[in-house]
Amino acid sequence: MPPIPIKSRLIFVGKFVAAMIVLYILVTLNPVNDHVIIPFTELVARSAVQLLRGIETGVGTAGTVMQSSRFALDVRNGCNGVEATILLAAAIIAFPATLRSRLIGLGIACVAIELLNVVRLSSLFWLGEHHRQIFDLFHVAVWQSLIILAAIAMFVLWSWKFAETPLKARR
């Protein structure tokens, strides 16, 4: 396989940065935050609590807050998986692939990121209730790194195995 020309690499980086900027601006707009991101974050918190109910009792939600009698966790922007999804979406959008391939990749990978984030939030809540001394380590270092690495790994796998090359790029 011939090496990828520097021009193609720079185009990818430029599209990636542009997509990141546009997506971040979009989610920071008050109407989008208030009517899309916050309700989505509430759904993520409820989903994490549903997962927890398999092993815990007395766990519930109030808006974006996961709570019990011993611990509460407010799922805020930055903890809802949206940033990792933006990173992944920007990479998929920037990659030279067919629209069909991009849409399938975006759909599957973004759902996978959010499912992983639900597991993350459930485990963090459990750690907060039962092992408060290591909660911050897992919250800040372990899980944040794992979520970003998962997004990168999903992009690499998609771009390597599943991205269909557009016809004009095949020539």
N, C-alpha and C positions, 0 to 999 in steps of 0.2 A: 504494500500500500504506500503510495507516494506521500511525502510529508505535506501537511496543510500549509498553504502559503500564508505569510505574515499578514497580508491584506485581509484574508478570510478571518483570521484570528482577531484582528483589530475591529472588524465589522461586528463579530460576535460580542466582543467586550463593549463596544459602543451601544449596540442594541440592548445588551444586558443592563448596563448602567441606566440607559434611558427608560427601560421598562421598570426597573426598580424605583426610579424617581417618580414616574407616573403612578405606579401602584401605591407607593407610600403617600404621595400627595392625595390620591383618591381616598384612602382609608382614614386620613387625618381630617378630611372635611367634616364639619360638624353634622350635617344631615346624614352622611354615610355612617359616621361613627354612631350617631344616635339611633338610626333606623335600621342599620345592618349589623355593625360590629357588636354593639352592646347586646342586641337580641341573640346574635350568634354566640357570644360569650356566655350568656345565660344558658343556652342550649348545651354548650360544652360543659358547663358546671353541672347541670342536671344529669348529663350523660355520665360524668365521672362519679356522681353520687349513686346513680343506678348501678354502676359497676361495683362500687364500694358496698352496697347493700347486700352483696353476696357474702361478705365477711364481717360486716359491721351492722350494728343496729343504732337507731337514734340519729342517723345522719340525714340532713336535708339541705335545701337551698333556699335562699332569699335573694332573688336577683342573681347577681354574679358571685354571691358568697356561699361557699360550702361550709356547713356548720354542724357541730354536735355540742353536747354539754361541756366537752373538754377542749375543743379546738375549733377555730374558724379560719378559713382561707378565702381571701377575696381574689377571684380570678380577674386580673386586670389586663389591659392591653400590654402585650409583651409576654403574657402567660397563656394566651388563648390559641396559640399556634399560628396566628395570622402572619407574623413576621417570617417564620420558616416557610409558610406557604407562598408568601410574596417572593422570597429568595428562589424557591423552586419554580414558581410560575415565570419569573423573569428569565431564568435560564432556559426553560422550555420555549418560551416565546422567542428568545434571541437565536435559538439553534435553527440551522437550515433544515427544516423538515416540512412535510405536507401539513396542511391545516388539519386534516383528519387525524394524523399521528399526534399532532400537538394537543388537540382536544381530548383524545383518548388518554394521552400521557398526563395532561393536567387533571382530568377527572379522577383517574385512578390514584395518582401520586398525592393529590391534595386530600383525598379521603383517607389515604394511608397515614399521612402526616397527622391529621386530626384524630384518627383512632389511636395512634401512638401518643398523642397529647392527652387524650382521655385517660390512658393508662398512667401517664406521667402524673397528672393531677390527682388521680386516685391514690397512687403510691405516695405522693407528697403529703396528701391529707393524712394517710395512715401513719406516715413517719411523724408528722406533726402531733398526732394524738399519742403515739406510743414510744417514739424515740426523738423527742424534740432536740436533743443535743446534736443530731446529725442532719436535721431538716435543712438548715441553711446550706450545708455542703452539697446535698443532693439537689436543692432548689437552684443554686447559683452555678455550681460547677458541673455536676454529673449530668443532670437531665437537660440543661441548656445545650451542653456539648453534644449529647446524644441526639437531640432533635435536629440540630443543624447538620450533624454528620449523616443522619438519616435522609435529610433533604438532599444533600450532596450525593449520597450513594444512589438515591432514587433517580436523580438526574443522570448520573453516569450510566447506570443500568439502562435507563430509557434511551439515552442517546447512542449507546453502544449496541443494544439488542433490538430495540423496538421502533426507533425513529425511522420513518420512511423518508428517503431523499426525494425532494421535489424533482420533477422531470428536467427542468432547466439546469439543475446542478449535476445531473448524471452525464451530461455531454462533455 
